[in-house]
Amino acid sequence: MKLNKKAFELALAKKQMSKAELSAKSGVSLSTITKLSSEKHEGKPKTAGKIAQALGVDVTDIMKED
């Protein structure tokens, strides 16, 4: 699963949260969040779910459509 960079960054901005704060809240490493936000790396569905939950959005809101 790949993150939609624009949607992901918009969700971060709406929550006024940094990637480091998201990492702490979601339990996903900052390195993984940074890699996924580049849209070049794929992550596991569980990881995407943790990120979405920490942002308070539906996982489909931040995923890249193929």
C-alpha positions in Angstrom: 0.0 0.0 0.0 1.3 3.4 -0.9 0.4 6.7 0.7 -0.9 9.6 -1.3 1.7 12.2 -0.4 -0.6 15.2 -0.9 -3.5 13.7 1.1 -1.1 12.6 3.8 0.5 16.0 4.2 -2.9 17.6 4.2 -4.0 15.3 7.0 -0.8 16.2 9.0 -1.5 19.9 8.5 -5.1 19.6 9.6 -3.9 17.9 12.8 -1.0 20.4 13.1 1.2 17.4 13.6 4.8 16.8 12.6 6.0 13.4 11.2 7.8 12.9 14.5 4.7 13.5 16.5 2.8 11.1 14.2 5.5 8.5 14.8 5.1 8.8 18.5 1.3 8.7 18.4 1.0 5.8 15.9 3.9 3.6 17.0 5.3 3.6 13.5 8.9 4.6 13.2 9.8 8.0 11.8 11.9 6.3 9.2 9.0 4.2 7.9 6.7 7.3 7.8 9.3 9.2 5.9 9.8 6.4 3.4 6.0 5.9 2.9 5.4 9.6 2.4 7.8 9.7 -0.5 5.3 7.6 -2.5 8.1 5.3 -3.6 7.8 2.7 -0.9 5.0 0.4 -0.1 3.9 -0.4 3.4 1.8 -3.0 5.1 -1.9 -2.5 5.5 -1.5 -2.6 9.3 1.0 0.2 9.1 -1.3 2.3 7.0 -4.1 1.6 9.5 -2.0 2.8 12.4 -1.0 6.0 10.6 -4.6 6.7 9.6 -5.9 6.1 13.1 -3.3 8.4 14.6 -4.4 11.1 12.1 -8.1 10.5 12.8 -8.9 9.8 9.1 -10.1 6.8 7.2 -7.3 4.8 5.7 -8.7 5.3 2.2 -8.3 9.0 2.6 -4.6 8.8 2.7 -3.9 5.9 0.3 -2.8 6.3 -3.2 -5.2 4.9 -5.8 -3.6 2.5 -8.3 
